Amino acid sequence: MPESISSIVDPFLAEADRVLGGGYTALLFGSAARGEHIPGRSDVNLMLIVPSASPATLRSLHGAFEAWRRKMPVLPLLITREEWLRSADAFPIEIADMRMAYKVLRGPDLLAGMNPERADLRSAVEKELRGKLLRLRQRYVAGGRDDELANSATESIATMLLLFRCLLVLSAQAAPPGGQETIRATAALVKFDPEPVIRIFQRRADRRAALGVADFEGYLDAVERTARYVDQLQPGDQQ
């Protein structure tokens, strides 16, 4: 694990071990598990699955969470074992994505047997795509400088990559390990131009990179085509 991640995760888990003892699971997921973490830009995503979320348990973790927050604004998730085992229909996107890349840092692997229903995943992906499309259109109509449009697109690209990966799962394709490869695989499936989306993805690592209105328009087109594609998927389709 890179030092930029372990320096945040290791002290947190050491404190969780102290106050919780055994009996809990800690899962690392997201860019940190996929090997795409960008220090200073990417979140570190961690989830604790605990036997109980009583007020006493939550209070005991206060110090660990406070120390985490001083280093990373996005806090770990915390869910009980019972809630987790009944959550596949509530969090189909998150679980489908976690299954593609995760690391068990403590306790038993409680993710291996989680399989969201295909219908739940398809519906959730379409809803997220439609919402993203509406917000991007609002931003485009509102206008502004090129850098403002570029910032808006860049801030949304992580969510779009998540939805692209889930679409590949729906289409019985293995999601590639890298962001650019995921974009190209989705573009080949849906039939959109991947280049504007790739330029937006690359800008995550270098916010000084210039993007033009044409890039934003290409991004809009990609999101619109992807939403339409997911809408037309039928329960038995495996493209």
C-alpha positions in Angstrom: 0.0 0.0 0.0 1.5 3.4 -0.9 2.6 5.6 2.0 0.1 8.3 1.0 -2.7 5.8 1.8 -1.1 3.8 4.6 -0.3 7.0 6.6 -4.0 7.6 6.8 -5.4 4.0 7.0 -2.9 2.3 9.4 -3.3 4.7 12.4 -7.0 4.6 12.0 -7.2 0.8 12.0 -4.8 0.6 14.9 -7.1 2.8 17.0 -10.2 0.8 15.7 -8.4 -2.4 16.8 -7.8 -0.9 20.3 -11.4 0.1 20.9 -13.3 -2.6 18.9 -11.0 -5.6 19.3 -11.7 -8.3 16.8 -15.0 -9.1 15.1 -15.2 -6.3 12.6 -14.3 -6.0 8.9 -12.4 -3.2 7.2 -12.6 -2.9 3.4 -10.5 -0.5 1.3 -12.1 0.3 -2.0 -12.2 3.0 -4.7 -9.1 4.4 -6.4 -6.9 3.4 -3.5 -7.8 -0.3 -4.2 -7.7 0.1 -8.0 -4.2 1.6 -7.9 -5.5 4.9 -9.3 -5.1 7.0 -6.2 -3.8 10.5 -6.8 -2.2 11.9 -3.6 -3.8 15.2 -2.7 -6.7 14.8 -5.0 -8.3 11.3 -4.6 -10.3 10.3 -1.6 -9.3 7.3 0.5 -12.4 5.1 0.7 -12.7 2.8 3.7 -15.7 1.0 5.2 -16.1 -0.6 8.6 -18.6 -3.4 9.0 -19.2 -3.7 12.8 -21.3 -6.0 14.9 -23.2 -3.0 16.5 -23.6 0.7 15.9 -24.7 1.5 19.4 -24.0 5.0 20.7 -21.3 3.5 22.9 -19.6 1.9 19.8 -19.8 5.2 17.9 -18.4 7.2 20.8 -15.5 4.8 21.1 -14.5 5.5 17.5 -14.6 9.3 17.9 -10.8 9.6 18.3 -10.1 7.5 15.2 -12.5 9.5 13.0 -11.2 12.8 14.3 -7.6 11.9 13.4 -8.8 10.7 10.0 -10.6 13.9 9.3 -7.4 16.0 10.0 -5.9 14.2 7.0 -8.8 13.3 4.7 -12.2 15.1 4.5 -14.2 12.1 3.3 -14.7 9.9 6.4 -14.9 6.1 6.5 -18.3 4.5 6.1 -19.7 2.6 9.0 -22.4 -0.1 8.8 -23.5 -3.0 10.9 -23.1 -6.6 9.7 -26.9 -7.1 9.7 -27.4 -3.9 7.6 -24.6 -4.8 5.2 -25.9 -8.3 4.5 -29.3 -6.8 3.5 -28.0 -3.9 1.5 -27.5 -5.3 -2.0 -30.8 -3.8 -3.2 -30.1 -0.5 -1.5 -26.6 0.1 -2.8 -26.3 -1.8 -6.1 -23.9 0.6 -7.7 -21.6 0.9 -4.8 -21.4 -2.9 -4.2 -21.0 -3.7 -7.9 -18.1 -1.3 -8.1 -16.5 -2.4 -4.8 -16.5 -6.0 -6.0 -14.3 -5.0 -9.0 -11.4 -3.8 -6.7 -11.2 -4.0 -2.9 -8.8 -5.1 -0.2 -9.8 -6.7 3.1 -7.7 -5.1 5.8 -9.4 -6.6 8.8 -11.7 -9.4 9.5 -13.7 -11.8 7.2 -14.5 -10.9 3.6 -18.1 -9.9 3.7 -18.2 -8.6 0.2 -17.4 -11.8 -1.7 -20.9 -13.1 -1.5 -22.7 -9.8 -2.3 -24.3 -9.8 -5.8 -26.8 -7.0 -6.6 -29.7 -8.0 -8.8 -29.2 -7.0 -12.4 -32.5 -5.1 -12.5 -31.6 -3.1 -9.4 -28.2 -2.2 -10.8 -29.6 -1.2 -14.2 -32.3 1.0 -12.7 -29.8 2.7 -10.3 -27.3 3.4 -13.1 -29.9 4.9 -15.3 -31.1 7.2 -12.5 -27.6 8.4 -11.8 -26.9 9.0 -15.4 -30.1 10.9 -16.0 -29.4 13.1 -12.9 -25.8 13.8 -14.1 -27.0 14.7 -17.5 -29.5 17.2 -16.2 -26.9 18.9 -14.0 -24.3 19.1 -16.8 -26.9 20.6 -19.1 -27.7 23.2 -16.5 -24.1 24.1 -16.2 -23.7 24.3 -20.0 -26.8 26.6 -20.4 -25.6 28.8 -17.6 -22.4 29.4 -19.6 -19.4 31.0 -18.1 -15.7 30.8 -18.8 -14.1 27.7 -20.4 -12.3 27.0 -17.1 -15.6 27.0 -15.2 -17.0 24.4 -17.6 -13.8 22.4 -17.4 -13.9 22.4 -13.6 -17.5 21.2 -13.6 -16.7 18.4 -16.0 -13.6 17.4 -14.0 -15.5 17.3 -10.7 -18.0 14.9 -12.2 -15.7 12.5 -14.0 -15.1 10.2 -11.1 -18.8 9.5 -10.8 -19.0 8.9 -14.6 -16.2 6.4 -14.4 -18.1 4.6 -11.7 -21.2 4.4 -13.9 -19.2 3.3 -16.9 -17.7 0.4 -14.9 -21.2 -0.6 -13.7 -22.5 -0.5 -17.3 -19.7 -2.8 -18.4 -20.7 -5.2 -15.6 -24.3 -5.0 -16.9 -23.0 -5.9 -20.3 -21.1 -8.9 -19.0 -17.7 -7.2 -19.7 -14.8 -7.0 -17.4 -14.0 -3.4 -16.5 -10.4 -2.6 -17.4 -8.1 -1.5 -14.5 -7.4 2.0 -15.8 -9.6 5.0 -16.2 -8.7 5.6 -19.9 -9.3 2.0 -20.7 -12.7 2.0 -19.0 -13.7 5.1 -21.0 -12.6 3.5 -24.3 -14.4 0.2 -23.5 -17.6 2.1 -22.7 -17.3 4.3 -25.8 -16.9 1.2 -28.0 -20.0 -0.3 -26.4 -22.2 2.8 -26.5 -20.7 4.4 -29.6 -19.5 7.8 -28.5 -16.2 9.6 -29.1 -13.9 8.8 -26.1 -11.4 11.6 -26.6 -13.2 14.5 -24.9 -14.0 12.3 -21.9 -10.3 11.1 -21.7 -9.1 14.7 -21.8 -11.4 15.5 -18.9 -10.2 12.4 -17.0 -6.6 13.4 -17.6 -7.3 16.9 -16.2 -7.9 15.3 -12.7 -4.1 15.0 -12.4 -3.3 18.4 -13.8 -6.0 21.1 -13.3 -3.9 23.5 -15.5 -4.7 21.4 -18.6 -6.9 23.5 -20.9 -10.3 22.2 -22.0 -12.6 23.9 -24.5 -16.3 24.2 -25.0 -16.1 21.4 -27.6 -14.7 19.0 -24.9 -17.7 19.8 -22.7 -20.0 19.3 -25.6 -18.4 15.9 -26.3 -18.7 15.0 -22.7 -22.4 15.9 -22.7 -22.9 13.7 -25.8 -21.2 10.8 -24.1 -23.4 11.0 -21.0 -26.5 11.4 -23.1 -25.7 8.4 -25.3 -24.8 6.3 -22.2 -28.1 7.1 -20.5 -30.0 6.2 -23.6 -28.1 2.9 -23.9 -28.8 1.9 -20.3 -32.5 2.8 -20.7 -32.8 0.4 -23.6 -31.1 -2.5 -21.9 -33.6 -5.4 -21.3 -33.4 -7.8 -18.4 -31.8 -10.5 -20.4 -29.5 -8.4 -22.5 -25.8 -9.1 -22.4 -24.2 -7.1 -25.1 
